[in-house]
Amino acid sequence: MEKIVDLSPAVPHGFKGPPSTDLGVQLEVRTKPGYWQSAQTTLMSLHTGCHVESALHVVEGGESIDEVALERVMGEAVLLDMRPVEAMDLIDVPDLEGALARLESAGESIRPGDILLLCTGWAERAIGQREYFRRSPGLTEGAARWLVRREPKCIGCDFFEEPAAREPGWKPEEFVVHNVILGAGIPLVEGLVNLGSLPPRCRFFAPFYKFAGVESAPARAFAIVEG
């Protein structure tokens, strides 16, 4: 029997976006006697909560989010479980190799075209707060290149993988992890939760809002696993 695992956090009023904007979600709820409700957001970064990013995020003239086909964020996925991971840890190639060894010991492997899901457990500790970005574990540039060499069609994370961007004031050339992954044409799904509840292999889906001409859009990610 199959079951659905929700991999997206709830995004309430005040939920924090990245430090480059430091915006908290502002929801304005209008009601009328009767009962009728219409809510709108007056302020929110598109990099808030679970979202998908395209190459335009770091590549001038790159692929915008509406040009990313849905099948590129849906399909067979494998879990690279790197726990335990502490705040501000840098995840390097040996850490990924260790996660791959654990995956293989469970009878699975990374196949070209798989979606790679990187699990640290960090989201359950801090997502929606400033600390989620500013104290998150991160990837090294070498780790990002290791991931790209596995030829995934998509990468998803439950942590903020760009260590240079933990605080405002970074320069675009320091955005090395995003440049390696998005520059290779691999969409990034950020802000995932509940990855630790997934088996080594599952089916993953991250449908996203089809904003045109920009680099990111909110998503409602989920997995389908055997019960």
N, C-alpha and C positions, 0 to 999 in steps of 0.2 A: 504494500500500500504506500502511496506517495503522500508526502506532506509538504506544505509551503513554509519556509523559514523567512520571516521578514528581516531584511538586512539594512533597513533605513531607520534612522532615529526620528522620533517626533520632534517637530520644530515649533516650540511655543513662542509667544511674545518674549523678546529679550534674548533669544538664542543668538550666540555670538558667531560672527563671521571671522575671516582671517585678519591678522593684525595690519595688513596693508590698507584695510578699510576701517577696521575696528567697529563695524556696524553691528548693532543688535537688531534682530528682526522686530519691526514695528507693525503690529496688526491692528487695524481699525475695524471694529465690528459694529455694524449698524443694524438696528432692529426696529420693527414697527409692531404695534399691537396687532395680534391676529392669529398666528405668529409668523413673522417674516424676518429673515436674517440675510445680510449680504456683507461679507468680510472682504477687505482689501489690504494689501501690504503697501505701506507708504515708504518703507526703507528696508532694503535687503540686498546683500551681495549675492551674485549668482554662484559664488563659491561657499555657500552656507549649507550645512547639513550634507546629505548625500547628493552628489552632483557628478556629472561627467564633464571632462575637459578634452578639448581638441587642440590640434597643433597651433592654431591661431593664438593660443595663450602665450606662446614663446617664440613663434616663427612669424616674422612679418610676411603678410600675404598667405599665411598657411591656411589649412583647412578649418572652416568655421564649424560650429557644432551642428548646424542643420545639414551639413554635408557628410556627417558621420552616419552611415547606414546602421539601422537598428541591429542587424545581425552581427555587427562588430562588437556589441556589448551584450550578446546573448549566446549561450552555448555551453559546451562542456568546460568545467572549471576544476582546478585542483587547488588544494589548500597547502600553503607553505606556512606551517605553524612555528613561529620563532619564540614563543613564550618559554621561560619568563623574560620579559623585557622591562627595563626600568625607564623612568622619565629621562629624556635627553640622551639615551643610549644611541650610538651610531651603529647601524646594522651594516655589516660589511660582508664580503664574499664568503668567508668561513661560516658566518651565521646562516647564509642562504644554503650553503652546501650541507650544513647540519640539518636544516629543515627538509632539504631534498632527500637526505638519507632517511629521515623519519618517514617521509612520504613513501619512499621505496620499500621500507620495512613493512609498510601497511599494504604492499602489493600494488602500488600505483607508481606512475612516473609522469614526467612532463612530456607531452606530445606537442609538436609544432601545431599552432592554431588553438591551443588551449587558452583559457582565461586563467591568469594567475591571481590568486587571492592571498594577500599577505596579512597574516594574523599576529598581532602583538597584545591584544586585549586593552590597548590604550583608550579606545573610544568609550568603553564601558566606565572608565575612570573619570573622563574629563570632557566628553563632547558637549558642545554648547557653551562652554566656559572659555575665558581667555587662555587658560592653562592648556587647553587642548592643542593649540598651535604653539604656544611659547615654551612648553615643556615637553613637547612630543618627542618620541624617538624619531630618528631620521635614517635615510639611506645615504651611503657614500656614493660618489660617482662610479666607483668600481662595481658596487652592488647593482646600480642601475644598468650598467653595461652588461653585467652577468644576466640580468633578467631579459634584456633585449636579445641577447644571443640565444635564449631559449625559444625565440620566435613566437611569443604569445600574440593573440589578436587583441587582447585587452589586459590591463592590470588593475586590480582593485586593492585598496588599503583601508585599514581601520586606524590609521595614524597619519600625521602630516609629515610626509616623507622628505621635505625640503629643509634641511637644517639651517641654511643661510637665511631663510625667510621667517625665522621664529620671531624676530622683532622688526619693526619698521626701519627703513633706511637702506635695505639691501639694493644691490645693483643687478640689472638683468643678467649680466654675465655670470653672476654667482648662483643663478637658478639652475644649477647643473643637472640635477636629477630630472626635472621637467624637460630640460633641453634634450637629454639623452632619450627619454621615453617618448615624449610627444614628438620630438624631432624625427623619430623613427616611424612615425605614423601610427603609434599605438595609443588608443584612447585610455585615459586614466579615470577610474571611478574612485572618488575620495569620499570620506565621511561615512564609511560602512560601519555597521555594528553587528554583533552576534556572530562574527565569523568563527569563534571558538566552538559554536554548537554544530558546525558543519562536519561531515565526514570527509575523508581524503579526496573524494571526487563527487561532484554533484552537477546539476544543471543550474546555470546562473543567468539572471536577467536584470538588466538595468535600463528599462525604457525611460526616456527623458523628454522634457518639454522642448518643442521644436522652435526655439528662438532662432532668428535669422541674423547672420552676419556677425555673431559674437562667438566667444571662445568657451562658453560653459552653459550648462542648464541643469536645473534641479532634476533628480531622478528618484524613482521608487524602486530600489533594488530588492530582489528576493532570490531565493534558491528553491529548487525542487529536489527533495531527497527521498530516498526509499525509507519508508517508515520503520 
